[in-house]
Amino acid sequence: MGTITSVGISSGIDIGGIVTAMVNAESAGKIARFDVNEGKINAKISGIGALKSAMSEFYDKLKTLTEAETFGSQKVTTSTKDYLSATVDKTAVSGSYQVKVEQLAQSQKVGSAVVADSRSPIGEGTLSIAVGSGSAFDIQVSDTDSLSDIMEKINDAEDNSDVTATIVNGAAGPQLVLGSKKTGEDNLISVTATDSGAGTGLSDTFTMTELTAAKNAIAYIDGVKVESQSNEIEEAITGVSLSLKDADINKTTTITVSQDSDKTKTAIEGFVESYNSLMGTIKDLTGYNADTKAAGILQGDSLPRSIQSQLRGMLSGSFDTSEGSQMLATFGVTTTREGLLEIDSTKLTESIENNQAALTEMFSNEDTGLAVKLGNLVDVYVQTGGVIDSRDETLDQQLDRIATSREQLDARMQAYSDRLYAQFNAMDAIIGNLNSQSSMLLGSLDSLPGFGGKSK
């Protein structure tokens, strides 16, 4: 902390201005060097960040090319969406299927006997309710419970997962309706009422009547009858799942399963686009713009050049498949003079349709696939604690050293400023003392005869 002083009182000199100018002259050059070096380091950190971002995006595209569903996947279309929808997995076989839906699956509903008042007590006892082969759950009914109370107890029961209860106020009066949450003929509702109090009110009331019959879904696939407990049919056609939505035995839906070449092509196009973007980023970071006379912020840095060289070398190589050695160019992906990739769309489509086994092996073979090897290379750089993170850490340490040097310079300049103030203040005090002595001497001389004073 600097010394608080009144400066220049005796001398009239601007001591504060002189000290500030001397301190600035001493520190300006060093601060300028700090600013320049700090700017360069921050620019490099920004450049390294841009490089890592482009490589991470490229890595994501490579991962897609290592996934089995990218190659050999199937797609499905339906001639109409009115009666069903369909999905496929990789086991589906290309082909066409004619489907008619005769009947949708339906859940059963049963009703209790009609009562005079849904809020009047029914009778004491136990209700045991089950759906199909599932475990039954019990409802304890007190002698004060009404039909509404019983409805609430059924719906709130912790071990009830299969039944919903509601009261329907029909023309004859209110009755409790139980509905199964599961469709199909195997999921019938059973209700057993056991009276424990006087009378048979509970058992009489809960002699259930079927209101809506349970039904299985019925469909015909190429003339073959298929039944299902639900409206989801998953095993009738290999690799194809059907979700039934409506029924009309006179309407036919054509299901077509075919190879999903678009998925493979899109993945390869994404890989090429991402690679070219990465190469563009490296060019911008390391190149020189003759028009603007500006160099890239990582020009001369070996890291991006090494990455570029390794990637290009790997892409230009050949890869072993069960159909022999293959290169990217075999499938319509070639390298331009600028080192970028370009796609012959027609050739790539033909390769996907006619030579997909070799294409799949070339990209995604677990040991030798191009996408696998590229992914392993890129991961060395972009993973947490990888090469790029290490470079960032080194640059951060350089910034820390500059910050420390700034603090040390500030401390030295403060000490220098204090020393200058002390020296100038001492000088000002001496001048003040001399001025005082001079005034006293002149006063004394003025009082002497013959030195300006009056003679007697």
Secondary structure, 3 states (H helix, E strand, C coil): CCCCCCCCCCCCCCHHHHHHHHHHHHHHHHHHHHHHHHHHHHHHHHHHHHHHHHHHHHHHHHHHHCCHHHCCCEEEEECCCCCEEEEECCCCCCEEEEEEEEECCECCEEECCCCCCCCCECCCEEEEEEECCCCCEEEEECCCCEHHHHHHHHHHCCCCCCEEEEEEECCCCEEEEEEECCCCCCCCEEEEEEECCCCCHHHHHCCCEEEECCECEEEEECCEEEEECCCEEEEEECCEEEEECCCCCCCCEEEEEEECHHHHHHHHHHHHHHHHHHHHHHHHHHCEECCCCEECCCCCCHHHHHHHHHHHHHHCCCEEECCEEECHHHHCEEECCCCCEEECHHHHHHHHHHCHHHHHHHHHCCCCCHHHHHHHHHHHHHCCCCHHHHHHHHHHHHHHHHHHHHHHHHHHHHHHHHHHHHHHHHHHHHHHHHHHHHHHHHHHHHHCECCCECCC
